[in-house]
Amino acid sequence: MTLLFDGQLFTLYAGIILLVACVVGNGINILVFSRVRIYRTNPCTFYFLMGSIDNMFYVCFNLPIRILSDTYRIDTYRGSDVWCKIRHLLLVVPSLISVTFSCLAIIDQFLVTSKSAYLRSRSQIKWAHRISIIVIVFWSLHDIYGLVLYHILPTTKTCGSDNAGLAIYSPIYLLGIICGIPVGIMTLFGLLTYRNIRQTTRPAELRFDRQLIRMTSIHILLVAVSLVPYGGVKAYSLITAGMVKDSDRQMKESFATTVVTVGTYLYYVGSCYAFLLTSRRFRRMVKKTIFHNREENTGELR
């Protein structure tokens, strides 16, 4: 019972810290990327802006529900099939949109650092707008299966699916779409971008891009730290699903799953703080935007 209680405390305290950090960090991102023109008109930072809006919604909606259900054992579904379907939709779709925007930001940096004029010309804000709409629509349509297959299971009274086809697709989704494919794309285009920089003959012209590259590359670390362990734990659960486990092992695995699941929120919270650490330009813009607004408000009050 100690590990169960420890897991509840971890969810409560870590969840509150992550929730506050999300509001502050993603709020700063949204403020800076939407107000500073050099960021607002850049495809890469436009993806950061869209990702930050998505992250804010994902964490502020899903994390409080997790805290209530895991810590206080409150049944947030209350036997409602409709709420079960909506909850699944709002849990899956924003997470997929977020990792997609991170991948697009890194791909954009590959384009702008390319020696090919054609590839560089593909990095345009109008295309970023169109691609963003496509991403949102695509992942929303992708999760239609959740609206059909998810419901309150009569045996356990929990939200889930007893569809055999979905049971086959779930490992592909968890290990491939959420973890494997994003990490692969980010790593591949990160290395290609690094190669482009090494091959350029005009490094001074890429000074601004270098800071953006550091900002985009940090997402690879965020994914590695937060999402990959979650994929590993889920893979372990699937592999050992048919094994007979004693209560002690089940409790240890439950505690590990709790820690890793809450840890996934680091990805949706950490980008602003990573940007502050890796980019002096971003730190200047944050300081200028926040204090400039404060000075304007103070002047109006006077």
C-alpha positions in Angstrom: 0.0 0.0 0.0 3.0 2.3 0.5 3.8 2.4 -3.2 0.1 3.1 -4.0 0.1 6.0 -1.6 3.4 7.2 -2.9 2.0 7.1 -6.4 -1.0 9.2 -5.4 1.3 11.8 -3.7 3.6 11.9 -6.7 0.6 12.5 -9.1 -0.7 15.2 -6.8 2.4 17.2 -6.2 4.1 16.7 -9.6 0.8 17.3 -11.3 0.3 20.7 -9.6 3.9 21.7 -10.3 3.5 20.7 -14.0 0.2 22.5 -14.3 1.6 25.8 -13.0 4.7 25.4 -15.1 2.5 24.8 -18.2 0.5 27.9 -17.7 3.6 30.1 -17.1 5.8 28.5 -19.8 3.3 28.1 -22.6 1.8 31.4 -21.7 5.2 33.0 -22.3 5.6 31.2 -25.6 2.2 32.3 -26.9 2.8 35.9 -25.8 6.2 36.1 -27.4 5.6 34.1 -30.6 2.3 35.9 -31.3 3.5 39.5 -30.6 7.1 39.6 -31.9 7.0 40.0 -35.6 10.2 38.2 -36.4 8.8 35.1 -34.7 5.2 35.5 -35.9 6.2 35.5 -39.6 8.7 32.7 -39.4 7.4 29.2 -40.2 9.4 27.5 -37.6 8.3 29.7 -34.7 4.8 29.7 -36.0 4.8 25.9 -35.5 6.2 26.7 -32.0 3.2 29.0 -31.4 0.7 26.5 -32.6 2.4 23.8 -30.5 2.3 26.0 -27.4 -1.4 26.7 -27.8 -2.0 23.0 -28.2 0.2 22.1 -25.2 -1.6 24.6 -23.0 -5.0 23.0 -23.9 -3.7 19.5 -23.5 -2.2 19.9 -20.1 -4.9 22.2 -18.6 -7.6 19.9 -19.7 -6.1 16.4 -19.1 -3.8 16.9 -16.1 -6.5 18.0 -13.6 -8.6 15.0 -14.6 -5.7 12.7 -14.0 -5.0 14.3 -10.6 -8.7 13.8 -9.6 -8.9 10.2 -10.8 -5.4 9.0 -9.6 -5.1 10.9 -6.3 -8.7 11.2 -5.1 -10.2 8.2 -6.9 -12.9 10.4 -8.4 -14.8 8.8 -11.2 -14.7 11.6 -13.8 -16.6 9.5 -16.4 -19.6 8.8 -14.1 -20.7 6.0 -16.4 -21.2 8.3 -19.4 -20.3 6.8 -22.8 -20.4 10.3 -24.4 -17.9 11.8 -21.9 -15.7 8.7 -22.4 -15.6 9.3 -26.1 -14.9 13.0 -25.8 -12.3 12.4 -23.1 -10.4 10.0 -25.4 -10.7 12.4 -28.3 -9.2 15.3 -26.3 -6.5 13.1 -24.9 -5.2 11.6 -28.2 -5.7 14.4 -30.8 -3.8 17.2 -29.0 -0.9 15.0 -28.2 -0.5 13.9 -31.8 -0.9 17.5 -33.0 1.9 18.7 -30.6 4.5 16.1 -31.7 3.6 16.8 -35.3 4.3 20.5 -34.9 7.7 19.7 -33.3 8.6 17.6 -36.2 7.5 20.3 -38.7 9.6 22.9 -36.9 12.7 20.7 -37.3 11.9 19.9 -40.9 11.6 23.7 -41.5 15.1 24.3 -40.2 16.4 21.6 -42.5 14.8 23.5 -45.4 16.1 27.0 -44.5 19.7 25.7 -44.0 19.7 23.7 -47.3 22.1 24.7 -50.1 19.2 24.1 -52.5 17.3 27.3 -53.4 14.2 25.2 -54.2 14.2 23.7 -50.7 14.8 27.0 -49.0 11.9 28.5 -51.0 9.6 25.8 -49.5 9.9 27.5 -46.1 7.1 30.0 -46.3 4.7 31.3 -43.6 1.7 30.8 -46.0 2.6 27.1 -46.3 3.0 26.9 -42.5 -0.6 28.2 -42.1 -2.0 25.7 -44.6 0.0 22.7 -43.2 -1.2 23.6 -39.7 -4.8 23.4 -40.8 -4.1 20.1 -42.5 -2.4 18.6 -39.4 -5.3 19.6 -37.1 -8.0 18.2 -39.5 -6.0 15.0 -40.2 -5.4 14.0 -36.6 -9.0 14.9 -35.7 -10.3 12.6 -38.4 -7.8 9.9 -37.4 -9.4 9.7 -33.9 -12.9 9.1 -35.3 -12.4 5.4 -34.3 -12.4 6.6 -30.6 -15.8 8.1 -31.0 -17.1 4.8 -32.3 -15.2 2.1 -30.3 -14.7 3.7 -26.9 -17.3 3.3 -24.2 -17.8 2.4 -20.6 -16.9 -1.2 -20.3 -19.6 -3.2 -18.5 -17.2 -5.5 -16.7 -14.8 -2.9 -15.2 -17.0 0.2 -15.4 -14.0 2.1 -16.9 -13.6 3.9 -20.2 -12.0 1.7 -22.8 -12.6 -0.5 -25.8 -13.1 -4.2 -26.2 -12.5 -4.2 -30.0 -10.0 -6.8 -31.2 -8.7 -4.6 -34.1 -8.1 -1.7 -31.8 -6.1 -4.0 -29.5 -3.8 -4.7 -32.4 -3.5 -1.0 -33.4 -2.8 0.3 -29.8 0.8 -0.9 -29.7 1.4 0.6 -33.2 0.0 3.9 -32.0 1.9 3.9 -28.7 5.3 2.7 -29.9 5.2 4.0 -33.5 3.1 7.1 -33.9 3.7 8.7 -30.4 7.3 7.6 -29.8 9.2 5.9 -32.7 8.2 8.0 -35.7 8.5 11.5 -34.0 11.9 10.6 -32.6 13.0 9.2 -35.9 11.9 12.3 -37.8 13.4 14.7 -35.3 16.7 12.8 -35.2 17.0 12.4 -39.0 16.2 16.1 -39.8 18.3 17.3 -36.9 21.3 15.5 -38.3 20.5 16.7 -41.8 20.3 20.3 -40.6 23.6 19.9 -38.8 25.1 18.6 -42.0 23.7 21.6 -43.9 25.3 24.0 -41.4 28.7 22.3 -41.6 28.6 22.5 -45.4 27.5 26.2 -45.6 30.1 28.7 -46.8 28.2 31.7 -45.2 27.9 30.8 -41.5 27.3 34.5 -40.6 24.0 34.5 -42.5 22.7 31.6 -40.4 23.2 33.2 -37.0 19.5 33.6 -36.4 18.8 30.2 -37.7 21.4 28.7 -35.4 19.5 29.9 -32.4 16.3 28.5 -33.9 18.1 25.2 -34.6 19.0 24.9 -30.9 15.4 25.7 -30.0 14.1 23.0 -32.3 16.8 20.4 -31.4 15.9 20.6 -27.7 12.6 18.9 -28.6 14.5 15.7 -29.4 15.7 15.7 -25.8 12.2 16.5 -24.5 10.8 13.5 -26.4 13.6 11.2 -25.3 13.1 12.2 -21.6 9.3 12.2 -21.5 7.7 10.2 -24.2 10.2 7.3 -24.9 10.0 5.9 -21.4 6.3 5.9 -21.6 6.5 3.9 -24.8 8.9 1.5 -23.1 6.6 0.9 -20.2 3.7 0.3 -22.5 5.7 -2.1 -24.5 6.7 -4.0 -21.3 3.0 -4.1 -20.3 2.0 -5.6 -23.6 4.8 -8.2 -23.6 4.0 -9.3 -20.1 0.3 -9.1 -20.4 -0.1 -12.9 -20.3 2.1 -13.5 -17.3 0.9 -14.2 -13.8 2.1 -11.5 -11.4 2.0 -11.4 -7.6 0.6 -8.3 -5.8 4.0 -6.9 -5.1 5.0 -6.9 -8.7 1.7 -5.4 -9.8 2.1 -2.6 -7.3 5.7 -1.9 -8.4 4.6 -1.8 -12.1 1.6 0.4 -11.3 3.9 2.9 -9.5 6.3 2.9 -12.4 3.5 3.4 -14.9 2.2 6.3 -12.7 5.6 8.0 -12.7 6.2 7.6 -16.4 2.7 8.7 -17.3 2.9 11.9 -15.3 6.4 12.4 -16.8 5.0 12.5 -20.3 3.6 16.0 -19.4 7.2 17.3 -19.3 7.2 17.3 -23.1 4.1 19.6 -23.2 5.4 21.8 -20.4 9.2 22.1 -21.0 9.6 23.8 -24.4 9.6 27.4 -23.0 12.1 26.7 -20.4 14.3 24.9 -22.9 14.0 27.9 -25.2 15.1 30.2 -22.4 18.2 28.0 -21.7 19.3 27.6 -25.4 18.5 31.0 -27.0 19.7 34.4 -25.9 17.5 36.0 -28.6 14.5 34.3 -27.0 15.4 35.5 -23.5 15.8 39.1 -24.8 12.4 38.9 -26.6 10.7 37.5 -23.4 12.2 40.3 -21.3 11.4 43.0 -23.8 7.8 41.7 -24.4 6.9 41.2 -20.7 8.5 44.4 -19.4 7.4 46.5 -22.3 3.8 45.5 -21.7 4.2 46.2 -18.0 5.6 49.7 -18.7 2.7 50.4 -21.1 0.1 49.3 -18.5 1.8 51.3 -15.8 1.8 54.4 -18.0 -1.9 53.9 -18.7 -2.7 53.8 -15.0 -0.8 57.0 -14.5 
